[in-house]
Amino acid sequence: MQKPYDLKNILLITPPFTQLNTPYPATAYIKGFLNTKKISTYQMDLGIEVILELFSKNGLTKIFSPITHHPSPNIQRIYSLKDDYIKTIDSVIAFLQGKNPSLARQICSGNFLPEASRFEQLDDMEFAFGTMGMQDKAKHLATLYLEDLSDFIVECIDENFGFSRYAERLGRSANSFDELYNHLQNELTFIDEITIKILKERVEEVQPKLVLISVPFPGNLYSAFRCAQFLKTNYPNIKLSMGGGFPNTELRELKDKRVFEFFDFITLDDGELPVELLYDFVESSDSEASEEKPFKRTFLLENNQVVYKNNTTRHDYKQSKVGTPDYSDLLLDKYISVIEIANPMHSLWSDGRWNKLTMAHGCYWGKCTFCDISLDYIKLYEPIAAKILVDRMEELIAQTGENGFHFVDEAAPPALMREVALEIIKRKLVVTWWTNIRFEKSFTTDLCLLLKESGCIAVSGGLEVASDRLLELIKKGVTVEQVAQVTRNFTESGIMVHAYLMYGYPTQTIQETVDSLEMVRQLFELGVLQSGFWHQFAMTAHSPVGMFPEEFGVIPEQNEITFANNDINFKDKTGINHDKFSFGLKKSLFNYMHGICFDYDLQDWFDFKIPKTKIPSDFIYNCLEKEQNFSTKPNAKIVWIGGKPQTEIFSKSKKGNSWEMMKLTFHNKTQSYDISVNAEEGKWLLETLDKISVFAENKMTFSQLKSDFEREFDDFELFWFSKPIQVLRSTSLLVL
């Protein structure tokens, strides 16, 4: 029997669909903040609840009603196997929720899951999963099984269905509200009916005064409006507000009054203060008109006109004051982990439950010309203190029981990553984490080793176009050579690397596209990249390219904006059709990620003539062979992440002279090794390892270390570059 719900002031909703494996964090962030204000809230991820209802015995029984149209052969096959799908669905979902691991053997043995067209891609299954294990192979097969069912739903039930998006077409680049508005006048779809049934139950249990619907992506927009439409019709006293990534980027020029038939408010950018003021407004006397009330970055209807209110004198909250995200109420044990392709880095997005946190508000770089750097969520950079961040990590571990963290920064700052890693190690926390970065030279071998020691398993970063001319035009602040060296540093420390790749950037030539592919081929062949994804350049309204198109040689094609404005159609003055490269770039990358086909001619990936690459075949190899700069900055921190050594004093003699030596034996997790030094220097080294230990309160700089040594001995450089110290440098003695 379900526990009774406490009545709440605010209901937070993420509408269908975002992710299957983990909740989108926006409502958890807002709930965490509202906790600090003692405002009672309840949150729900409608997406996972709808998916679980749809993919159940009861749900499948309903979707397998008699087919009234002439189906494709694939759909006929799925329909003929409907009893097998209905029989297996609950067991498969439980397996993907981590509740039935023994089913993996049955799934992998064959003849358990019904198979349709998605299984035709399995030719290299043993090759791809040979190193990934039975659980992962079974997850991949179960994912294909769900995708077959998804194909059936799309063809027979609802053409707009998708696991991580719903009716996305209606939200993408919708300069006018007309199409979405007209669609909302239609009968409810099968998916809508499930959504509304669950929403109705929850609203009646919670009885909120204010409902906040977070819309992160275009694929959530239609369902958000459907939910709002239902609530407006049936619960007219509840106030409704929309916030989240979609309105933040797309609805900044909103003019269409019809939107406010569904929502009372739409808020932009950081939600904490806007939501607090909305709550104050809803709680205040109804007789007080909105004209007299303070709002923060809020659209509303006043005197039958759309107005934008930003009339409070209060400032946004500092990141240290917004509280720890709160994931309570969400069905954390019911999310399902899927593996779409056999790539360990790609599986991070869809496999496993991750607590999502942010290291810093905004982007510390904030210059890339394709990025929406004019918007506050990127433009206003504010890091969070490492101690506060790790406090929040510990709170989330206690709350969710999960030790995995995905830091969802635009680009995590290297200096802050270092401090967070040191704090994690110092507290002896066992966590697994990954994040987005810029491939900048701060990521030295030593920093990467520290990040790995703290539990970092992967990073993703934008290589974008692997061309120094275009990287400069993008204002990425990196070179291909630098990217190669940084990816090598991560890879050698045991951290996986995913690269975002771009083609079709304004003024990009065909030669540059081919040369960029060759750079990527070499990075994979040398093993310094493990994963990647090609994106075609999209021009957005809030990026430098979108704001100043003439500077980048593009001609925008824009309609009048009354609703959404983000993606802008454009013509590149080069006249090149970049679309035609899409298939070849993606096919070659798929093979490179599997470690094969490096010897293919680049021409083999395309069915049209391309020019020969101008990049030497050893370009990346030579980048990696370049001498590293071994000079150490005086203010660099020196940190020992190893344990205490065993020591032994012995005598050494040469030409009649005898002196004492010290042998230090170190044990790390995988090996033991010895070094021998002069006994007096050994004694100093033992004391110093304590002082520079990662667990020590104060960190010693290189110049302090040098001064400390030279109080007792001569020539620190001779000691620092000696073979014994270089052995320690290669393992646990880090310069940060």
N, C-alpha and C positions, 0 to 999 in steps of 0.2 A: 504494500500500500504506500502510495506517495505521501511524503510529509506535506502538511499544510504550508502554503506560502504566506510569508508575512506581507502585509500590504506595503507597497513602496511608493515613494514620491516620483521616481523616474524609472522608466523602462528603456534600456539601451538595446538596440537591435542591429545585427549585421545581416542584411537580406541575402538570399541566395544569389550567386554562389561565389566563394573565394577559394579556400583550400579544403582538401579532404583530411589532411593529416594533422593540422594544427589550427587553432583559432587565429583569425586575423586580429592583431592586438589593439586596434583603435578603441573598442569599448572597454577593454581591460585598463588602458591608460586613463580613460575618463573616469571609470569607476574608482580607480586608485586615487585620483585627485579628489573626487567627491567624498571619499572616505575622510579625507583630511578636513572637510567642511561639515562632517557629520550629517551629510545628506544621504538618505537611504535610497539604494538603487538595486535593480535586478537587471542582469544582462543575459542575452540569448544570441546564439549563432543559429539563425533560422536555416542557413545553408546545410549544415551537417544534419539537423533534425529532419529536413525534407529528404535528403539523400537516404537516411536510414529508413524512413517510411517507404520511400520509393523502392529501394533495393532490399525488400523483405519478402517473405512468402505472400503476405497479404498484398503488398504493392505489385509484385509481378503477376499475381493472379488477376489483378485489375488491368494491367497493361496488355496482357495476352488475351484480350477480348477478341472476338472474330474480326479478321482483317476485311475491310470493305473495299479497298482499292487493289490494284494489280501490283503486288510487291515484287521487288528485285529477287533474284535467286538466293542471295545471301539472307534476306529477310525471311523468305520462305523456309530456309534451312533452320534459322533461329526459332521460328514459330513451330516448326515440326518437333523441335527439341524442348518445347516449353515445359514439359513435365520435369525434365532433367534440370532446367534452370530453377524451377520453383523448389525442387527437392534440395538443391545444393546451396541456394543463395544465403540462407542464414548461417550455415557452417562457414562459407567463404568470408562473409562479413566479419564473423567472430574471429577468424584467423587473421584477417587484415587489421583487426583491433588488438591483436596480440594475445587473444584469449584462448587460442586453440592451436599452439605451435606444432603439435604432432600431426596436424592435417597436412603439413608441408610434404611429408613422404607420400601421402596418397595423391596430392596434386601433381607431384613430380613424376610419379610412376605411370601417369597417363591413364586414359579411359575413366577419369573421374569427372573432370570438367567438360561440359559440352563445348565444342570448338566451332567457331565460324570464321569469317574472313580475316579477323585480326591475327589469327594464329598462323596465317600464311607467311608472315615475316620471320619465322623461327628457324630458318636454315642454319644460322650460325649460333644456335642457342648454346650448344656445349662449349663452343669457343668463347662466347661472351661471358657465360656464367661459370666457366671452369674454375675461376679463382674467387667467385663471389659466394659460393655456398648454397646449400639446399633451401634455406629460409628465403634468401633473396630470389632464387630462381622461382620458387613457389609464389612469391609476391608478384613477380613479373607475369607469370601465367595467370594468376588471379586478376591482375590488372587488365590483361587482354580480354579475359572473360567479361569483366565489367564494361570494357569498351565495346565489345560485341553487343551487349545489352543496350548500351548508349546509342549505337547505330540503329537498333530496332526502335528505340524511343523517338529518335530524330525523324525516322522515315514514317512511322505509324502513329505517333502520339503527339509530338510537339517538336517542330522543326527548330525551335530556338534553344533546345536543351544543350547544355555542356557542363562537364563536371566542375569547371572553375569559372564559369560565366553563364549568364542566361540572357537571351535576347540582346546580346552585346551590340549587334548591328544598330539597334534603336538608340543606343547611347553614344556611339562613336561618331564624333564630328557632327553632332546634331545642331547646326547653327540655328535651326528653327525647331520649335516644340511641336509642330503640326503632326508629324508622323507618330511620335510617341503618344501624343494626346489622342489621336484617332484610334491608335491601337488599344488605348485604355478604355475606349467605349465598347470594345468587343466583349464577348462572353469570356468568363474565366477559363483558362486552359487547365488541363489535368494537373500540371505542376502548380499553377496558381491555387487550385482547390486544396491541395495538400498544404501549401504555405499558409493559406488563410485559416484553415482548420486548426493548425498548430498555434498560429498567432492569436486566434480567438480564445482558445483555452488559456493561454498564458496571460492575456490581458484581463480576463475575468478573474484569474487567480491573484494577480498582482495588483490590479486596480490602480494604475499610475495616473498622476495628474499631467505628466509631461512624458512624451515618447521621443527619444532621440534616435534617428536612423542614420547609421554611418554608411556612406557609400564610397568605398575605396576606388572602384573601377567602373568603366562603362558597363561591364557585365553584371553589375548589381543594380543599375539604375531603374530598369523596368520593374523589377520586383519591389524596389523601394517605393515606387509610385503606386503599385498595386496594394501594398500594405497600407500606405497612407490613405488611399482611396477607401479601403474597407473601414479603417478607423474613423475617418471623417464622416462616413455614412452612418456607422453604427454606434459610435461613441463621440458625439459632437463636442462634449465637454473636455475631452483630452486635447491638450495642445501638442502640436507635432513640429519637430525641427529636423532638418537634414544638415549633416556635416560630413567631413571626410575628404579623402583625396580627390574624388571626382569634382565636387563643387569647388574645392580649393584651386584646382587647375582650370576647370572648364566653365564655371558659372559666374565668373567675375564681372561679366557684362550683361547680366540677366535683366531682361526688360518685360518678358511675357507675363501678364497678370494671371493667366490660366494656371500657372505653376502653383499659385496660392489657393487654388481650389483644393489642393492636396496637402500642402504644408503651410503652417503659420509662419515659420521662420526658416531661413537658410543661413548658416554661419560659415565663415571662411577662416582658414589658417588655424593656428593653435586653438584648441577647443575649450581650454580650461575656463578662462575668464568669460568668454561669450556664453558658455553653458551656465556658469554661476549666475550671471545677470539675467538669463532667461528664466532660471528657477526663481530668482527674486521677483521677476515680473509676474510669473504665473501664481506665486504665493501671495502677491499683493492684492489689494482690494480691486475687484473687477471695475469699479467706477473710475479708477485712475487710467486715463488714456495713455496709449503708448508714446504720444508726443512728449510727455513729461518724464518718461523713464529712460535711464541710461542703458545703452546697448553697446556691444563691442563687435565690430565687423559683421553686422547682421542685416540681411535683406528681410523686409516684411511689407505687407500691404497697408498703406495709410491713405485714407480718402480715395480709395479705389485706384491708387497709384503704387507702383513698385518703388520703394525707397530703400536706400542703403544707410543704416544707422551706425555711426562710430562715434557716439557723443559722450562717452565716459572719459573722465580724466585719469582713470586707473590704468596702470601699466600691466602687461602680461606677466604671469608668474615666472620667476627664475626656475630653471630646471631642478634645482635643489629643493624646491618647495612644492613640486607637483605630485609628490608621493610615489609609492611603488605600484606598478601595475597590479591589478587584482583580478585573477582569473576565476574567482569563485562564481558559482551558478553554471558555468559552462560545463558541458559533458566531456570532461578531459579524457575519460577512459573509453569514450565511444568514437573518437576520431579514427580514421582508417588510413593506414600507411600503404601507399602504392609505389610501384617501381615501373615507370613507363619505358625507359630505355636502359640498357645494360651499361650504365656509366656511374661509377660510385659518387662522382661529384654532383651529377644531375639528381641523383636520388636524395640528396640533402633537402631539396625543395619539397619533395613529395613523400618522403619516407621518414617516419619518426616524429615525435612530439617535441617541439622546441618552444622554450620560453623566449619571448621576443622582448628585447630591450634596445635602447639607444644609448650610445656612448656620448654623443654630442648632438645638440640641436643644430640643424643646418650643415653646411659643408665648409670645411676649413680652407678649401681651395677656391671654389666658387667662381671659376673663370671659363669653364668649358662652353664653347659657343653653341653647342646643340642642346644644352641643358637649360631648364627653366630657372636660371639664376636670378631672375628679377622677382621671384616669389619669396615671401618671408620664410617659408619652411626650409629653403635652401640658403637664402641670402643672410639670414640672421644666425651667425655661428655662436654657439654657447656650449662649451664642453661641461661635463659633469665631473666632479672630483672623484678620483679612483676609489677612495674609501666609501663614498656614498653609493657608487655603482655596485661595488662588491657587497655592501650591506643589502642592496636591493636583490642581488643574485641570491644571497642566503635566505632572504625573506621568501623569494619565489620558490626556492628548493623546498622550504618548509611547507609552503602552501600547496604546491602542485605535485610534490614527490618526484619531479623531473630535474635532472642535472644538466640537460642540454640547453644551450643558449644560442640564439641567432641574433646578433647585433645588426639591426636593420638600418644602419647609417647610410647616408649618401656615400660617404667615404670616411672610414674610421681614422682618426688622427694617430699617426705612428707614436708620438710622444705619450698620448693617453693610453694607447694599447700597451705600451711598455709599463706604465704605472699600474694599469689594471692587472697585467700578468704578474708583476712583482707582488701585488696585494693578494692575488689568488694563491700564489705559491706560499707566501708568508703565512696565510691562514690555513694552509694545508687542505684546501678545498679540492675535491675531485669533481671537475666539471669538464664538459665537452663544449667547445664553442667555435663559431665561424662568423665571418663578417665580410663586408665589401671594403675595398681599399683603392688607393691610387698606387700604381707601380712606381713609387719614388725611391730615390737612393737611400733614404733613411732606413729602409728595410735591409740592414746588413745581415751577414751570416749570423752574428751574435744575437741580434734582436730576434731573428727567426727562431733560433734555438731556444731563446727565452719564451717566446710565444708558444712554441711546441710543448715546452715543459709545463706551461700553465694550463694546457688542455686544448689549445687551438688546433683544429684538424684541417681547416680549409679556408681559403680566401678567394674572393672573386673580384676582379678589377677590369677596368676598361682599357684594353689595348686599342680599341676602336679601329682606325685604319692604320695598318702597319706600314706607314710611310712617314718619314720625318717631315716632309713638306706639309702634309695634311695634319699631322699631329701639332705642328706649329700653328696652322690656320685654326685648328680646333682649340688652341690654347690649352692643350692637355698638360703641358709642363713636363713631359717626359720624351725620351727618344727611344727608338726600337732597341738600341744597344742597352740602354738602362733597363728596359722591360725584360730583356733576355737575362741580364745579370740578377735582377730581383727575383724573377720566377725561378732561376736556378737556386738562389739562396733559400727560398721557401721549400722547393722540392727536396733539396739535400737535407733539410732539417726534418723532413717527413710530413710537411703540410701540403695538401693538394691545392692546385691552382686552376681556377676557371677564368677564362678571358672572354669578355664581351667584345665582339668584333662587329665592325660596321662597314657597309658598302653603300655607294650612292651618295656620299657627302658632296655638297655643292663644289663644282669645278673638278671633281675627281675624274681622271681619265681612265680609259680602258686599260692602258698600260699600268697605271697605279693599282687598279683592282687586281690584275694578274700578279704584280710584284708583291702586293699585300698577301695574296694567297701563298706565294712562295715563302715569304717570311714565316707565315703560320705553319706551313708544312715543315720547315726546318725546326721550329720551336717544338713541335710534336715529335719529330724524328729524334731530336737530341734529348727528349724526355723531360724537358723543363716545363711543359704545359701538359696537364692531364685532361682538360675539358675546355670546351668553348662553345660559343653560339653566335651565328651571324645574324645581325639585325639590319634591315634596310633603313637608311636614314629617314627620319620623319621630322618635318619642320613643325615646331610648336610655337604658339602665339607668344609665349613668355620667355623664349630663348633669344639670345642675340641675333641668330639667323632669322627668326620670325619677326623680330622688332626692327631689324635693319637689313632687309633682304637684298637691297641694292649693293651692299658691301660684299655680299657673298655670291653675286652673279645669279640670283634666282628671282623669278617673277611670281609673286603670290596670286592665287586665284581664289578670291574670297567673296562670300555672300554677306548679306546684312546679318548682323549678330543680334538675335533676340533671346537665344537660349544658351547653348554651349559653344565655347570657342577654345579649341586647343590645337588639334591637328589641322594644318593648313595645306591644301593642295597647292602645288607650285610647278613651274617649269624651270628646269635648269638650262641656262644659256648654252651649255655644251651640246644640248640636244641628245645626249646619250640615254638609251633606254636601259636603266640599271636593273629592271625587273628580270631581264633574261639571264642574269648571273645567279639568281637565287638558287635554282636547283643544283647547279654544279658546285657552288660554294658549300652548300649544306651536305651534299653527297660526299664530297671529298673530306669534309670535316668529320663526318660520321665514321669514315674509314680510318682517318688519322687517329681518332679517339680510341679506336680498337687496335691501334698499333700496326696497321697494315697499309699497303698501297703507296708507300713513300717513294717507290721507284717509278710510279706511273708518271708519264708526261702530263703536265697540267692541261694540255689540250684534250686529254682523254676524258676529262670531267664535263666538257661542254660540247654541244652538238652544233656549234657555230665556230667560225675561225677566230682564234684569239692570238695576240702577238706573243712572241717568246718573252720570257721573263728577263729582265736586265739585272736581277739580283744574283751575285756569285753564289754557287752552291755551298760555299763554306762561310757565308756571311755571318750567320748566327754563331757558328763554331768559333770564328775569330773574335766575335764580341765576348764570348765566354773565356777565351784564352788571354784576354788583355790583363796586364798586371793590375792587381788591386792596389789601391792607395792604403798603405799600412800606417800612415801617420795618425796618431791618436790625439784628439782634442783634449786640452788640459782639463776641461770641465766634464769630460765623459765619465759616467759612473762605472766603477769596477765592481762587479758582482760575482760571487762564488755560489753556484747552484748545486755543487757536489756535497758529499758528506765528509766526515772527519777521517783522515787517513790513519793507517797503522804506521808506526815509525820504528826504525831500527838504526842504531849507531854502529858504524864499522870504520875500520882504519884503512887508509889507502897510502901507499908509499911509492915513491918514484925517485930514483937516483939518490937513495940514502935518506931522503926526506919523508916524513910521515905526518899525516894530518887526519883529522876526524871528518867523516862524511855521514850524512843522514839519508837513509832510504825511506821514502814515503810510498806506501801502497794504498792506492785508491780503488774503491769498488763502486761502480755505478750499476744501473739495472741490467746491463747486458754484458759487461766485461770487467776485468780487473787490470790495472796497469801500475807500473812502478816508475818513479823518477828518483834520481840521486843528486843531492846538492851538498855543498859545504855545510858542515854541521851548524855553524853560527847562522848562516843564511837560512838553513832549514828551520831553526828555532824561530827566526823572524817570520818565515813563511807560515808556520803553524799558527802563530798568534794573529797574523794578518788575515788568514782564511776565516778566522772567527769574526774579525772586525768587518770583513767585506761579505760575510754570509748574507744570503738573501733574507735570512730571518733577523738580521741585525736591524735595529731601529733606524740608525742613520747610515746613509750610503756614502762611501768614500769616492772622491774623484781621482782621476789619474794624477793630477798635480799633487794632491795630498798624499797619494801612495808613493810617488817619487820622493817627496820631501821626507816622508817617514823612513823610507829605505836609506836615504842619504844621511840621516842622522847617525847611522851606525856603519855604513859601508860606502865604498866608492862606486862610481859608474853604474847608475841604475839601468841605463840603456843596455849595457852589456848583459846584465842579469835578466832584464825584461825580454830580450830577444834570444836568450840562451835556449838550447834544445829542451831542457826540462820544463821551462815555463811555456814554451810553444806546445808541448804535449798537453799541458793543462788548458791552454787557450783553445785547443781543438776539441775539448770535451765540455768542461764546466766553468772555466774562468772567462767571464763575458765582459766585453767593453761595450757599454750602452750609451 
